[in-house]
Amino acid sequence: MKSRSRTMADKSLEAMLSAIEVYNKPNFAYREESFAILAINAWELLLKARLLQLENNKLAVILAYEKRKRADGNWSEKIYRKKNRSGSHATLGLFSALKRLTDKYSDKIPDAVKENLILLCEVRDNAIHFMNKGPRITRHVQEIGTANVRNYIALVGRWFGIDLSRYNLFLMPLAFVEHPSEVEAVILNSDEKKFVEFVEKAIQESSGSSGEAYSVALNMQVKFTRSKDVDAHSVVVTNDPDATPITLTEEDIREKYPLDYDNLTTKLKNRYSDFLV
């Protein structure tokens, strides 16, 4: 039986696969918006799955809490579990989960990942509350989205040891899904201009500052060349049938031992007042 954290991680992966599949459809007018909405959903589930993993699947770690106003008009010191409109317990949002991971558990999440999520959230919010349009926005969404998928793959592997090599996790270059020679002339209004300027400034400021594994935005260049190598040999990976099979995947290790040094020392500091490193 799967743990809560692993079940939520699997749901996160399903959301990201859906985001990529929708984006790569050959004729889909709501491409960028749908990708942003589903990808942000995937990230929120992933961060909650990580919190559950670090707290032995205790549901309380992903619940939202709030202070309540007392009869005298002042706010209570005690915090209560927040409820949504249906009366169910509300869970953390994306950035609340991100803050709890870094502040309470010392999980090292690169700044590039955070900045990338902020930009993708801007795309998502614009899509939900207004609209995105124009070739400049389309190009920037692909740059942000490509980095977002790459960051996601890196953290899923680091936290859960999940091997995603069996999936085709990439965003199809725009040259394959659109006609670059046919560009619609779109005049941006003041709000759309602010959105584009915000994204372009963030991408420019982040250029070259990210590490190898994580990025704020990525530009993909595709080139076609003729290949004359017709004698290439196929390679088959196999195991020695006489060897004793022993299988221990990174996924198994991460499931049993999710804490790294920083996570462990932070939890011990929170638990013991006299703890020394």
Rosetta silent file (secondary structure, phi, psi, omega in degrees, C-alpha in Angstrom):
SEQUENCE: MKSRSRTMADKSLEAMLSAIEVYNKPNFAYREESFAILAINAWELLLKARLLQLENNKLAVILAYEKRKRADGNWSEKIYRKKNRSGSHATLGLFSALKRLTDKYSDKIPDAVKENLILLCEVRDNAIHFMNKGPRITRHVQEIGTANVRNYIALVGRWFGIDLSRYNLFLMPLAFVEHPSEVEAVILNSDEKKFVEFVEKAIQESSGSSGEAYSVALNMQVKFTRSKDVDAHSVVVTNDPDATPITLTEEDIREKYPLDYDNLTTKLKNRYSDFLV
SCORE:     score description
SCORE:     0.000 S_00000001
   1 L     0.000  130.555 -177.680    0.000    0.000    0.000 S_00000001
   2 L   -73.647  147.238  175.901    1.370    3.386   -1.033 S_00000001
   3 L   -74.055  165.065  177.184    1.997    6.075    1.534 S_00000001
   4 H   -58.982  -43.500 -176.787    0.126    9.392    1.442 S_00000001
   5 H   -63.172  -42.057 -178.811    3.240   11.207    0.306 S_00000001
   6 H   -70.894  -37.625  177.166    3.879    8.820   -2.574 S_00000001
   7 H   -61.462  -42.631  179.154    0.218    8.828   -3.640 S_00000001
   8 H   -69.124  -35.696  176.431    0.264   12.622   -3.756 S_00000001
   9 H   -63.281  -39.110  177.738    3.571   12.605   -5.638 S_00000001
  10 H   -65.421  -39.980  177.484    1.992   10.285   -8.231 S_00000001
  11 H   -65.228  -36.296  176.348   -0.989   12.643   -8.587 S_00000001
  12 H   -60.792  -45.148  179.906    1.451   15.501   -9.048 S_00000001
  13 H   -62.911  -39.011  177.648    3.168   13.605  -11.842 S_00000001
  14 H   -61.089  -39.927  178.942   -0.185   12.936  -13.516 S_00000001
  15 H   -65.391  -41.634  179.794   -0.921   16.669  -13.476 S_00000001
  16 H   -68.212  -39.504  176.901    2.464   17.503  -15.026 S_00000001
  17 H   -62.450  -39.040  177.817    2.062   14.823  -17.714 S_00000001
  18 H   -64.836  -40.696  179.299   -1.369   16.278  -18.524 S_00000001
  19 H   -60.691  -44.601 -178.710    0.131   19.778  -18.760 S_00000001
  20 H   -68.831  -41.292 -179.552    2.792   18.602  -21.206 S_00000001
  21 H   -62.499  -43.083  179.096    0.354   16.531  -23.265 S_00000001
  22 H   -64.414  -43.959 -178.945   -2.039   19.456  -23.656 S_00000001
  23 H   -60.347  -37.904 -174.274    0.798   21.830  -24.577 S_00000001
  24 L   -86.504    3.847  176.356    2.099   19.469  -27.266 S_00000001
  25 L   -65.623  137.786 -173.862   -1.251   18.980  -29.023 S_00000001
  26 L   -66.517  -27.706 -178.375   -0.896   20.103  -32.667 S_00000001
  27 L  -138.558   86.078 -176.519   -4.034   22.243  -32.725 S_00000001
  28 L  -141.448  109.565 -171.502   -4.915   23.613  -29.304 S_00000001
  29 L   -72.675  -24.011 -176.243   -5.767   27.294  -28.954 S_00000001
  30 L  -103.981   38.002 -171.988   -5.579   27.387  -25.127 S_00000001
  31 H   -60.435  -60.221 -173.776   -2.108   25.824  -25.023 S_00000001
  32 H   -64.726  -42.209 -178.246   -0.120   28.159  -22.761 S_00000001
  33 H   -63.866  -45.698 -179.302   -2.955   28.827  -20.343 S_00000001
  34 H   -64.012  -40.273  178.825   -3.777   25.139  -19.839 S_00000001
  35 H   -61.370  -46.676 -177.400   -0.127   24.265  -19.329 S_00000001
  36 H   -61.993  -43.386 -178.314    0.335   26.960  -16.671 S_00000001
  37 H   -63.658  -47.418 -176.951   -2.802   25.937  -14.736 S_00000001
  38 H   -72.483  -36.984 -179.253   -1.953   22.216  -14.711 S_00000001
  39 H   -66.885  -41.047  177.124    1.776   22.699  -14.070 S_00000001
  40 H   -63.961  -39.274  175.164    1.136   24.910  -11.018 S_00000001
  41 H   -59.826  -41.883  179.062   -1.287   22.259   -9.748 S_00000001
  42 H   -62.447  -41.759 -179.642    1.466   19.641  -10.202 S_00000001
  43 H   -67.702  -41.182  179.746    3.953   21.731   -8.220 S_00000001
  44 H   -62.051  -42.520  177.522    1.547   22.382   -5.345 S_00000001
  45 H   -65.064  -38.040 -179.914    0.881   18.648   -5.023 S_00000001
  46 H   -64.832  -44.311 -179.751    4.609   17.898   -5.201 S_00000001
  47 H   -65.426  -38.097  176.876    5.456   20.337   -2.396 S_00000001
  48 H   -68.055  -37.747  177.198    2.677   18.927   -0.209 S_00000001
  49 H   -62.001  -38.714  178.296    3.892   15.396   -0.931 S_00000001
  50 H   -66.377  -41.201  176.943    7.361   16.426    0.239 S_00000001
  51 H   -60.874  -43.824  178.014    5.934   17.887    3.470 S_00000001
  52 H   -62.527  -39.442  179.890    4.063   14.657    4.128 S_00000001
  53 H   -61.948  -40.724 -177.566    7.218   12.681    3.431 S_00000001
  54 H   -75.662  -18.398 -178.470    9.193   14.691    5.987 S_00000001
  55 L  -114.909   30.439  176.605    6.491   14.335    8.664 S_00000001
  56 L    52.936   39.237  173.801    5.820   10.596    8.343 S_00000001
  57 L    64.713   27.051  174.742    2.599   11.246    6.390 S_00000001
  58 L   -79.655  118.764 -173.366    0.892   13.246    9.142 S_00000001
  59 H   -61.072  -27.416 -176.275   -1.873   15.153    7.390 S_00000001
  60 H   -59.282  -24.629 -175.235   -1.659   18.117    9.782 S_00000001
  61 H   -69.471  -21.869 -178.923    1.576   19.280    8.136 S_00000001
  62 H  -106.103    5.715  179.211   -0.203   20.341    4.923 S_00000001
  63 E   -84.107  149.487  177.610   -3.243   21.951    6.580 S_00000001
  64 L   -89.783  142.511 -179.055   -3.707   25.729    6.654 S_00000001
  65 E  -123.813  154.604 -179.305   -4.095   27.464   10.024 S_00000001
  66 E  -150.353  156.047  171.621   -5.491   30.873   10.988 S_00000001
  67 E   -86.385  152.914 -179.727   -6.172   33.077   13.996 S_00000001
  68 E  -115.933  148.231  179.727   -9.789   33.883   14.845 S_00000001
  69 E   -80.325  127.309 -179.231  -11.308   37.158   15.951 S_00000001
  70 L   -80.077  174.446 -178.623  -12.551   37.020   19.524 S_00000001
  71 L   -62.183  -29.170 -179.972  -15.763   38.577   20.850 S_00000001
  72 L   -82.345    2.338  177.498  -13.818   41.657   22.021 S_00000001
  73 L    92.865  -10.355  178.139  -12.618   42.281   18.481 S_00000001
  74 L   -88.233  158.298  179.860   -9.008   41.206   19.075 S_00000001
  75 E   -84.826  144.546 -179.456   -7.332   38.286   17.328 S_00000001
  76 E   -72.102  151.000  173.708   -6.715   35.057   19.235 S_00000001
  77 E   -77.645  -33.099  179.657   -3.199   33.906   20.055 S_00000001
  78 E   -73.095  146.065  176.260   -4.212   30.336   19.350 S_00000001
  79 E  -106.153  145.962 -177.497   -4.336   29.179   15.756 S_00000001
  80 E  -121.860  155.711  176.065   -7.144   27.033   14.355 S_00000001
  81 E   -66.881  126.927 -178.717   -7.448   24.808   11.344 S_00000001
  82 L   -76.355  143.017  178.388   -8.780   26.873    8.479 S_00000001
  83 E  -117.463  149.600  178.251  -11.880   25.623    6.665 S_00000001
  84 L   -89.922 -172.507 -174.152  -12.989   26.175    3.085 S_00000001
  85 L   -63.678  -28.082 -179.508  -16.475   27.062    1.856 S_00000001
  86 L   -83.809   -7.407 -178.804  -17.684   23.448    2.070 S_00000001
  87 L    95.357   -3.262  177.271  -16.542   23.155    5.676 S_00000001
  88 L   -79.556  159.912  178.313  -13.622   20.859    4.919 S_00000001
  89 E   -69.506  130.231  179.429  -10.143   21.607    6.235 S_00000001
  90 L   -80.913  145.738  177.775   -8.220   23.858    3.842 S_00000001
  91 E  -106.641  170.369 -177.042   -4.705   22.873    2.781 S_00000001
  92 L   -65.441  148.387  171.176   -1.684   25.028    2.027 S_00000001
  93 L   -83.382  179.047 -175.323   -1.333   26.936   -1.191 S_00000001
  94 H   -55.414  -56.567 -172.986    1.735   26.718   -3.430 S_00000001
  95 H   -77.309  -24.862  173.619    3.887   29.415   -1.847 S_00000001
  96 H   -67.393  -41.023  177.547    2.757   28.633    1.710 S_00000001
  97 H   -65.574  -39.855  178.632    3.922   25.046    1.192 S_00000001
  98 H   -63.021  -43.115  179.641    7.175   26.310   -0.292 S_00000001
  99 H   -65.723  -41.309  179.903    7.751   28.611    2.702 S_00000001
 100 H   -64.780  -37.571  178.829    6.998   25.847    5.204 S_00000001
 101 H   -64.005  -43.000 -176.277    9.483   23.520    3.487 S_00000001
 102 H   -79.504  -39.066 -176.020   12.292   26.064    3.579 S_00000001
 103 H   -80.067  -44.229 -173.485   11.571   27.659    6.985 S_00000001
 104 H   -89.681  -29.565 -174.128   10.518   24.666    9.064 S_00000001
 105 H  -118.912    0.579  178.281   12.452   21.850    7.419 S_00000001
 106 L    55.376   33.753  175.077   15.439   23.645    5.861 S_00000001
 107 L   -73.088  125.983 -176.940   14.774   22.064    2.485 S_00000001
 108 L   -85.134  100.103  177.273   17.141   23.704    0.042 S_00000001
 109 L  -107.875  117.236 -175.048   15.023   24.795   -2.915 S_00000001
 110 L   -56.257  148.041  178.453   17.072   26.908   -5.368 S_00000001
 111 H   -59.129  -33.401 -179.955   16.061   30.517   -5.946 S_00000001
 112 H   -60.234  -37.169  178.546   15.773   29.748   -9.660 S_00000001
 113 H   -66.076  -44.304 -179.744   12.940   27.313   -8.910 S_00000001
 114 H   -63.679  -44.800 -179.157   11.092   29.903   -6.812 S_00000001
 115 H   -65.130  -38.152  178.191   11.500   32.643   -9.427 S_00000001
 116 H   -63.320  -41.523  179.704   10.346   30.289  -12.171 S_00000001
 117 H   -67.016  -35.436  176.844    7.200   29.416  -10.179 S_00000001
 118 H   -61.860  -44.081 -179.585    6.452   33.108   -9.612 S_00000001
 119 H   -66.242  -42.156 -179.580    6.582   33.726  -13.370 S_00000001
 120 H   -67.434  -33.367  175.766    4.443   30.694  -14.184 S_00000001
 121 H   -65.244  -35.108  176.160    1.920   31.815  -11.554 S_00000001
 122 H   -62.563  -41.576  177.373    1.698   35.180  -13.312 S_00000001
 123 H   -63.224  -45.484 -179.991    0.832   33.335  -16.526 S_00000001
 124 H   -61.419  -46.734 -178.443   -1.717   31.204  -14.644 S_00000001
 125 H   -64.361  -41.009  177.582   -3.312   34.187  -12.905 S_00000001
 126 H   -62.116  -38.342 -179.083   -3.522   36.141  -16.141 S_00000001
 127 H   -67.826  -41.451 -176.327   -5.165   33.153  -17.821 S_00000001
 128 H   -75.149  -42.315 -172.841   -7.740   32.652  -15.065 S_00000001
 129 H   -97.504  -15.787  179.552   -8.598   36.290  -14.362 S_00000001
 130 L  -145.913 -112.546  175.102   -7.999   37.858  -17.785 S_00000001
 131 L  -168.750  157.743  174.803   -6.248   36.372  -20.819 S_00000001
 132 L  -114.823  138.523  177.256   -2.872   35.890  -22.458 S_00000001
 133 L  -156.656  161.006  176.133   -2.328   36.602  -26.121 S_00000001
 134 L   101.859  148.562 -177.179    0.331   37.514  -28.624 S_00000001
 135 H   -64.290  -31.349  179.983    3.532   35.893  -29.957 S_00000001
 136 H   -66.558  -43.235  178.523    5.780   37.492  -27.303 S_00000001
 137 H   -65.010  -41.795  179.326    3.763   35.961  -24.477 S_00000001
 138 H   -58.066  -45.160 -178.382    3.689   32.609  -26.293 S_00000001
 139 H   -66.164  -42.290 -178.806    7.473   32.558  -26.618 S_00000001
 140 H   -67.167  -36.651  178.585    8.054   33.525  -22.978 S_00000001
 141 H   -62.729  -38.190  178.727    5.632   30.885  -21.722 S_00000001
 142 H   -67.422  -39.519  178.504    7.607   28.233  -23.554 S_00000001
 143 H   -63.332  -44.340  179.093   10.889   29.477  -22.081 S_00000001
 144 H   -67.990  -43.791 -178.021    9.404   29.512  -18.578 S_00000001
 145 H   -64.894  -39.239  179.155    7.593   26.208  -19.097 S_00000001
 146 H   -62.842  -43.687  176.769   10.652   24.383  -20.404 S_00000001
 147 H   -65.796  -36.878 -178.722   12.645   25.411  -17.321 S_00000001
 148 H   -62.269  -44.551  179.045    9.680   24.524  -15.120 S_00000001
 149 H   -64.997  -40.861  179.491    9.548   20.939  -16.414 S_00000001
 150 H   -63.652  -43.762  177.442   13.319   20.584  -16.045 S_00000001
 151 H   -62.272  -40.656 -179.100   13.189   21.851  -12.451 S_00000001
 152 H   -61.716  -47.131  179.801   10.311   19.493  -11.708 S_00000001
 153 H   -58.237  -42.882 -178.079   12.194   16.448  -12.985 S_00000001
 154 H   -63.571  -44.107 -176.580   15.218   17.348  -10.849 S_00000001
 155 H   -75.962  -35.269  176.014   13.238   17.734   -7.597 S_00000001
 156 H   -61.133  -40.835  177.917   11.035   14.656   -8.111 S_00000001
 157 H   -68.736  -40.151 -177.710   14.204   12.621   -8.504 S_00000001
 158 H   -69.024  -40.760 -175.576   15.934   14.269   -5.546 S_00000001
 159 H   -85.594  -41.405 -172.857   13.033   13.936   -3.120 S_00000001
 160 H  -115.487   -5.188  179.970   11.340   10.708   -4.180 S_00000001
 161 L    64.782   23.844 -178.664   13.923    8.957   -6.328 S_00000001
 162 L   -80.883  125.206  179.812   11.342    8.626   -9.104 S_00000001
 163 L   -87.707  116.172 -177.621   12.917    7.805  -12.462 S_00000001
 164 L  -101.535   14.488 -176.359   11.129    9.777  -15.187 S_00000001
 165 L   -65.957  -21.055 -178.823   13.274    8.525  -18.062 S_00000001
 166 L   -79.409   -9.822  178.253   10.381    6.404  -19.371 S_00000001
 167 L  -101.068  150.190  173.485    8.331    9.541  -20.040 S_00000001
 168 L   -90.996   77.792 -175.765    8.823   12.023  -22.865 S_00000001
 169 L   -89.708   84.903  175.458    8.906   15.044  -20.573 S_00000001
 170 L  -153.401  155.078  175.274    9.588   17.937  -22.911 S_00000001
 171 L   -95.285  127.907 -179.102    7.688   20.813  -24.445 S_00000001
 172 L   -61.768  130.442  177.206    7.518   20.666  -28.219 S_00000001
 173 L   -54.975  147.085 -176.499    9.413   23.591  -29.797 S_00000001
 174 H   -60.055  -27.302 -179.814    7.105   26.252  -31.194 S_00000001
 175 H   -61.585  -25.140 -178.772    8.459   25.603  -34.676 S_00000001
 176 H   -88.020  -25.942 -173.446    6.685   22.241  -34.590 S_00000001
 177 H  -108.366   -7.658  179.151    3.331   23.404  -33.270 S_00000001
 178 L  -135.256  172.795  176.993    2.936   26.788  -34.955 S_00000001
 179 L  -105.102   96.267 -174.025    3.625   28.511  -38.266 S_00000001
 180 L   -61.441  -20.700 -179.364    6.425   30.986  -37.485 S_00000001
 181 L   -79.893  -14.001 -179.538    5.986   32.715  -40.831 S_00000001
 182 L  -110.697   93.781 -177.327    2.401   33.640  -39.980 S_00000001
 183 L  -108.984  122.223  179.693    2.498   36.067  -37.056 S_00000001
 184 L   -75.567  132.654  178.505   -0.711   37.766  -36.003 S_00000001
 185 L   -78.670  116.455 -178.199   -0.321   41.474  -35.305 S_00000001
 186 L  -124.451  127.938  176.957   -1.508   42.050  -31.759 S_00000001
 187 L   -95.911  119.167 -178.022   -1.514   45.398  -29.987 S_00000001
 188 L   -80.975  138.980  173.143   -0.995   44.937  -26.259 S_00000001
 189 L   -81.588 -177.997 -172.961   -2.943   47.087  -23.835 S_00000001
 190 H   -63.873  -39.598 -179.667   -1.297   48.634  -20.777 S_00000001
 191 H   -66.953  -41.580  179.341   -1.942   45.630  -18.498 S_00000001
 192 H   -65.854  -37.349  177.883   -0.600   43.161  -21.053 S_00000001
 193 H   -63.465  -42.198  178.809    2.490   45.311  -21.566 S_00000001
 194 H   -61.745  -39.607  179.777    3.135   45.320  -17.805 S_00000001
 195 H   -63.697  -47.710 -179.790    2.830   41.536  -17.754 S_00000001
 196 H   -64.053  -42.853  179.633    5.291   41.086  -20.638 S_00000001
 197 H   -63.601  -38.948  178.454    7.725   43.620  -19.146 S_00000001
 198 H   -62.187  -45.912 -179.349    7.559   41.868  -15.753 S_00000001
 199 H   -66.183  -45.962 -177.299    8.351   38.497  -17.317 S_00000001
 200 H   -65.292  -37.347  178.433   11.112   39.812  -19.571 S_00000001
 201 H   -65.604  -43.198  179.800   12.784   41.690  -16.704 S_00000001
 202 H   -63.454  -41.747  179.420   12.727   38.594  -14.481 S_00000001
 203 H   -65.284  -42.940 -178.846   14.196   36.425  -17.236 S_00000001
 204 H   -64.536  -43.032 -178.792   16.908   38.984  -18.013 S_00000001
 205 H   -68.711  -26.875 -178.519   17.917   39.393  -14.360 S_00000001
 206 H   -87.417  -10.669 -175.388   18.089   35.632  -13.870 S_00000001
 207 L   -58.492  121.221  176.206   20.225   35.004  -16.960 S_00000001
 208 L    83.069   -3.784 -176.907   23.386   33.156  -16.030 S_00000001
 209 L   -93.671  -11.337 -175.023   22.644   33.141  -12.300 S_00000001
 210 L   -87.135  157.725  175.270   21.146   29.659  -12.084 S_00000001
 211 L   -77.351 -177.514 -176.551   22.954   26.419  -11.414 S_00000001
 212 L   -70.523  -34.389 -173.175   23.174   23.604  -13.882 S_00000001
 213 L   -84.889  -23.843 -173.892   20.211   21.627  -12.554 S_00000001
 214 L  -129.597  146.550 -177.106   17.670   24.454  -12.130 S_00000001
 215 L  -144.387  155.989  173.766   16.646   27.409  -14.286 S_00000001
 216 L   -84.479  -42.225  178.646   14.209   30.315  -14.355 S_00000001
 217 L  -151.691  148.801 -179.947   13.754   30.155  -18.129 S_00000001
 218 L  -131.393  135.311  175.941   15.294   28.155  -20.960 S_00000001
 219 L  -101.910  126.594 -177.563   15.542   28.993  -24.620 S_00000001
 220 L  -104.213  129.432  177.200   15.431   25.983  -26.925 S_00000001
 221 L  -116.233  128.736 -177.884   17.137   26.020  -30.316 S_00000001
 222 L  -116.509  131.074  177.569   16.420   23.245  -32.803 S_00000001
 223 L  -127.780  142.083  176.881   18.573   22.479  -35.858 S_00000001
 224 L  -107.669  132.800  177.338   18.091   19.835  -38.526 S_00000001
 225 L  -132.067  151.946  175.962   21.101   18.169  -40.165 S_00000001
 226 L   -77.966  137.424  179.617   21.436   15.391  -42.697 S_00000001
 227 L  -110.016  129.195  178.196   22.823   12.192  -41.248 S_00000001
 228 L  -104.492    0.214 -176.264   25.078    9.925  -43.282 S_00000001
 229 L   -84.420   91.951 -178.356   25.716    7.453  -40.503 S_00000001
 230 L   -97.640   -4.134 -176.695   23.746    4.408  -41.667 S_00000001
 231 L  -102.385   17.987 -178.604   25.954    1.865  -39.901 S_00000001
 232 L   -64.915  139.436 -178.920   25.035    2.792  -36.341 S_00000001
 233 L   -96.794  143.134  176.303   24.635   -0.229  -34.086 S_00000001
 234 L   -78.558  149.390 -178.756   21.755   -0.688  -31.680 S_00000001
 235 L  -117.374  131.555  178.738   22.581   -1.024  -27.996 S_00000001
 236 L  -119.717  125.225  177.152   20.721   -3.322  -25.646 S_00000001
 237 L   -90.268  125.565 -178.672   21.090   -3.032  -21.869 S_00000001
 238 L  -141.617  172.011  178.275   20.811   -6.412  -20.176 S_00000001
 239 L  -115.516  154.159  176.283   21.819   -8.243  -16.974 S_00000001
 240 L   -68.008  119.111 -177.549   23.922  -11.332  -16.478 S_00000001
 241 L   -66.319  -18.282 -179.066   21.372  -14.182  -16.091 S_00000001
 242 L   -87.770  -11.264 -178.583   23.745  -16.066  -13.796 S_00000001
 243 L   -79.563  151.761  176.671   24.060  -13.225  -11.323 S_00000001
 244 L   -75.446  119.970 -176.818   21.937  -13.057   -8.193 S_00000001
 245 L   -71.772  122.917  174.119   19.317  -10.344   -8.818 S_00000001
 246 L  -130.035  117.625 -177.053   19.385   -7.582   -6.223 S_00000001
 247 L  -118.542  118.030  175.626   17.233   -4.543   -6.917 S_00000001
 248 L  -139.711  102.136 -175.686   17.383   -1.453   -4.726 S_00000001
 249 L   -86.602  162.636  175.750   16.264    1.701   -6.471 S_00000001
 250 H   -62.478  -31.183  178.061   16.806    5.270   -5.364 S_00000001
 251 H   -60.924  -40.709  177.935   13.038    5.467   -5.034 S_00000001
 252 H   -63.878  -41.510 -179.403   13.167    2.758   -2.348 S_00000001
 253 H   -64.702  -45.793 -177.789   15.900    4.635   -0.465 S_00000001
 254 H   -64.794  -33.622 -179.626   14.052    7.974   -0.580 S_00000001
 255 H   -66.313  -38.477 -176.815   10.849    6.361    0.643 S_00000001
 256 H   -86.735  -34.666 -176.971   12.571    4.931    3.728 S_00000001
 257 L  -127.571   77.779 -175.327   15.097    7.722    4.407 S_00000001
 258 L   -78.756  -17.124 -173.326   13.621   11.069    3.205 S_00000001
 259 L   -85.507  136.769  167.773   15.678   13.359    5.481 S_00000001
 260 L   -99.721 -175.232 -174.794   18.961   14.944    4.501 S_00000001
 261 H   -59.207  -46.424 -177.720   21.379   16.547    7.009 S_00000001
 262 H   -65.797  -41.959  177.911   19.651   19.954    7.051 S_00000001
 263 H   -60.292  -44.950 -176.423   16.167   18.443    7.403 S_00000001
 264 H   -65.382  -48.233 -178.268   17.282   16.233   10.285 S_00000001
 265 H   -65.337  -35.848  177.979   19.112   18.914   12.273 S_00000001
 266 H   -65.250  -43.230  179.031   16.216   21.354   11.837 S_00000001
 267 H   -64.025  -38.468  179.694   13.698   18.805   13.121 S_00000001
 268 H   -67.972  -38.034  177.055   15.928   18.018   16.098 S_00000001
 269 H   -63.505  -39.178  179.428   16.310   21.721   16.945 S_00000001
 270 H   -69.640  -28.981 -175.607   12.533   22.107   16.863 S_00000001
 271 H   -87.761  -39.406 -174.103   12.032   19.060   19.088 S_00000001
 272 L  -117.075  124.367 -177.984   14.813   19.470   21.676 S_00000001
 273 L   -70.028  -25.135 -177.444   15.599   22.786   23.382 S_00000001
 274 L  -104.532   19.518 -177.537   19.119   21.641   24.337 S_00000001
 275 L   -72.697  133.389  176.119   20.052   20.152   20.963 S_00000001
 276 L  -122.663  140.175  177.791   23.543   20.991   19.719 S_00000001
 277 L   -82.606    0.000    0.000   24.960   20.304   16.273 S_00000001
